[in-house]
């Protein structure tokens, strides 16, 4: 979170063979925005900051946090640039154009704002790892840090790792409200060479732990 220079037909052949390892995740279709779903995957025994209620007759609404620019996962030696992504014509979440970058769903909250900030990344081909190739090795309690455009850092602590069939997703993914959290997504499961796709998706959930 490297790439040699190829020319001519070689680069075209490589482009046709590469699997974009995060694909076709269900996401809200524009322009409705992400679905509001029940909050999920945070251990209720953990203390998670609650959004502050506005006070007084003229409450001051906090400005949204700036977008993320880098994602750091120290235990996996990931330090990746963040691309802002939308959805494609089918309503599926896009994937990063640079396979060593990660992608943040720009229709949702920035990491640290209320709701579920969603970031995806490529797994790679079998034997050819990419940015999220070791995401399944993340331990519960590991730190994930989102560096925002103003230089501040939002720190998250991993609470859960789960696998889901490719065309489904956990309840609360893309949630627009609730306690701030972070979802990291990549491919997992069996690889089908004919369709150049993986059967499942790995979803890593992390709770907000303050600034880093």
C-alpha positions as CSV (number, residue, x, y, z in Angstrom):
1,X,0.0,0.0,0.0
2,X,7.1,-1.9,-8.7
3,X,5.7,-2.0,-11.8
4,X,8.2,-2.4,-14.7
5,X,7.8,-0.6,-18.0
6,X,6.5,-2.7,-20.8
7,X,5.9,-1.7,-24.4
8,X,3.9,-2.5,-27.5
9,X,1.7,-5.6,-27.5
10,X,3.2,-6.9,-24.2
11,X,1.5,-4.2,-22.2
12,X,-1.8,-4.8,-24.0
13,X,-1.5,-8.5,-23.3
14,X,-0.8,-7.9,-19.6
15,X,-3.7,-5.5,-19.3
16,X,-6.1,-8.1,-20.7
17,X,-4.8,-10.8,-18.2
18,X,-4.7,-8.8,-15.1
19,X,-7.6,-9.3,-12.7
20,X,-9.0,-6.3,-11.0
21,X,-9.3,-8.1,-7.7
22,X,-12.1,-6.0,-6.2
23,X,-15.1,-6.1,-8.5
24,X,-18.8,-5.9,-8.6
25,X,-19.5,-5.1,-5.0
26,X,-23.1,-4.1,-4.4
27,X,-23.2,-0.4,-3.9
28,X,-26.0,2.2,-4.1
29,X,-26.9,3.4,-7.6
30,X,-26.6,7.1,-8.3
31,X,-28.1,9.4,-7.6
32,X,-29.8,7.9,-4.5
33,X,-26.6,7.5,-2.6
34,X,-25.6,4.6,-0.3
35,X,-28.3,2.8,1.6
36,X,-28.9,3.6,5.2
37,X,-28.7,0.3,7.0
38,X,-28.4,-0.8,10.7
39,X,-25.0,-0.3,12.2
40,X,-23.0,-3.5,12.4
41,X,-19.7,-5.2,13.2
42,X,-18.7,-3.1,16.2
43,X,-18.2,-5.0,19.4
44,X,-20.7,-3.5,21.8
45,X,-18.4,-4.1,24.7
46,X,-15.9,-1.6,23.3
47,X,-16.1,2.1,24.0
48,X,-16.8,3.9,20.7
49,X,-17.2,7.7,20.6
50,X,-20.8,8.7,20.1
51,X,-21.5,11.7,17.8
52,X,-22.0,14.9,19.8
53,X,-25.5,16.2,20.0
54,X,-26.0,19.8,18.9
55,X,-26.6,22.2,21.7
56,X,-28.4,25.5,22.0
57,X,-31.0,27.1,19.7
58,X,-28.5,27.7,16.9
59,X,-26.3,24.6,16.8
60,X,-23.0,24.7,14.9
61,X,-22.8,21.8,12.5
62,X,-19.3,20.4,12.2
63,X,-17.8,20.5,8.7
64,X,-17.2,17.2,7.1
65,X,-13.7,15.9,7.3
66,X,-11.5,16.3,4.2
67,X,-11.1,13.2,2.0
68,X,-8.4,10.6,2.6
69,X,-5.2,10.7,0.6
70,X,-3.2,7.7,2.0
71,X,-4.0,4.5,3.8
72,X,-1.5,3.1,6.3
73,X,-1.6,-0.5,7.8
74,X,1.6,-0.7,9.8
75,X,1.4,-4.4,10.6
76,X,1.2,-5.3,6.8
77,X,3.6,-2.6,5.7
78,X,0.9,-1.0,3.6
79,X,1.3,2.7,2.6
80,X,-1.0,3.3,-0.3
81,X,-2.3,6.3,-2.1
82,X,-6.1,6.7,-2.0
83,X,-8.2,7.3,-5.2
84,X,-11.7,8.7,-4.8
85,X,-14.2,6.4,-6.5
86,X,-17.8,6.4,-7.5
87,X,-20.0,3.6,-8.9
88,X,-20.1,2.2,-12.5
89,X,-23.1,2.1,-14.8
90,X,-24.4,-1.1,-13.1
91,X,-24.2,0.5,-9.6
92,X,-21.2,-1.5,-8.6
93,X,-18.3,0.2,-6.7
94,X,-15.5,1.1,-9.0
95,X,-11.9,-0.2,-8.4
96,X,-8.7,1.8,-8.3
97,X,-7.1,2.5,-11.7
98,X,-3.6,2.1,-10.3
99,X,-3.5,-1.4,-8.9
100,X,-1.2,-0.4,-6.0
101,X,-3.5,2.3,-4.9
102,X,-6.7,1.8,-2.8
103,X,-10.1,3.4,-3.5
104,X,-12.3,5.3,-1.2
105,X,-16.1,5.6,-1.9
106,X,-16.5,9.3,-2.3
107,X,-20.3,9.1,-1.9
108,X,-19.9,8.1,1.7
109,X,-18.2,9.6,4.8
110,X,-14.5,10.4,5.0
111,X,-12.7,8.2,7.6
112,X,-13.6,9.6,11.0
113,X,-16.9,11.1,10.0
114,X,-20.2,9.5,11.2
115,X,-21.0,6.4,9.2
116,X,-19.1,3.7,7.3
117,X,-16.1,4.9,5.2
118,X,-15.5,2.2,2.6
119,X,-12.1,1.6,1.0
120,X,-11.3,-1.2,-1.5
121,X,-8.1,-2.5,-3.0
122,X,-6.8,-5.1,-5.4
123,X,-5.8,-8.6,-4.3
124,X,-4.0,-9.6,-7.4
125,X,-3.6,-12.9,-9.4
126,X,-2.6,-16.1,-7.6
127,X,1.2,-15.8,-7.1
128,X,1.1,-12.1,-8.1
129,X,0.2,-10.1,-5.0
130,X,-1.1,-6.5,-5.0
131,X,-1.9,-3.9,-2.4
132,X,-4.4,-5.9,-0.3
133,X,-2.9,-9.3,-0.9
134,X,-2.3,-9.8,2.8
135,X,-5.4,-8.2,4.2
136,X,-6.7,-11.5,5.5
137,X,-3.7,-11.6,7.9
138,X,-4.8,-8.5,9.8
139,X,-5.2,-9.3,13.5
140,X,-8.1,-8.1,15.6
141,X,-6.9,-5.0,17.4
142,X,-4.5,-4.0,14.6
143,X,-4.3,-0.3,13.6
144,X,-5.4,1.2,10.3
145,X,-4.7,4.9,9.7
146,X,-6.3,7.1,7.1
147,X,-4.2,10.2,6.3
148,X,-6.6,13.1,5.3
149,X,-6.0,15.9,2.8
150,X,-5.3,18.4,5.6
151,X,-2.6,16.2,7.1
152,X,-4.6,14.9,10.0
153,X,-4.8,11.2,10.7
154,X,-7.9,9.1,11.6
155,X,-6.9,5.9,13.5
156,X,-9.1,2.8,13.4
157,X,-8.8,-0.5,15.3
158,X,-9.7,-3.8,13.5
159,X,-12.8,-5.5,15.1
160,X,-13.8,-8.2,12.6
161,X,-12.8,-10.0,9.3
162,X,-15.5,-11.8,7.3
163,X,-15.9,-13.3,3.9
164,X,-19.1,-12.8,1.8
165,X,-20.2,-14.1,-1.6
166,X,-19.2,-11.7,-4.3
167,X,-22.7,-10.5,-5.1
168,X,-23.7,-9.9,-1.4
169,X,-22.5,-7.6,1.4
170,X,-22.8,-7.3,5.1
171,X,-25.6,-5.3,6.7
172,X,-24.4,-1.7,7.3
173,X,-21.9,-1.5,4.5
174,X,-22.0,2.0,3.1
175,X,-24.0,3.2,6.1
176,X,-24.4,7.0,6.0
177,X,-24.9,7.5,9.7
178,X,-24.1,6.0,13.1
179,X,-20.7,5.7,14.8
180,X,-17.7,6.3,12.6
181,X,-16.1,3.2,11.3
182,X,-14.0,1.9,8.4
183,X,-14.6,-1.0,6.0
184,X,-11.7,-2.4,3.9
185,X,-12.7,-4.7,1.0
186,X,-10.8,-7.0,-1.3
187,X,-11.3,-10.4,-3.0
188,X,-10.9,-13.8,-1.4
189,X,-12.0,-17.4,-2.0
190,X,-11.5,-19.5,-5.1
191,X,-10.2,-18.0,-8.3
192,X,-11.9,-18.8,-11.6
193,X,-9.5,-18.3,-14.5
194,X,-12.2,-18.5,-17.1
195,X,-14.1,-15.5,-15.7
196,X,-11.0,-13.9,-14.2
197,X,-12.7,-13.4,-10.9
198,X,-12.8,-14.5,-7.2
199,X,-15.8,-16.1,-5.6
200,X,-15.9,-14.1,-2.4
201,X,-15.1,-10.7,-0.9
202,X,-13.2,-10.1,2.4
203,X,-14.6,-7.3,4.5
204,X,-12.4,-6.0,7.3
205,X,-14.3,-3.8,9.9
206,X,-12.6,-1.3,12.1
207,X,-13.9,1.1,14.8
208,X,-12.8,4.7,15.1
209,X,-10.1,5.2,17.8
210,X,-9.5,8.9,17.5
211,X,-6.7,10.9,15.8
212,X,-3.2,9.4,15.3
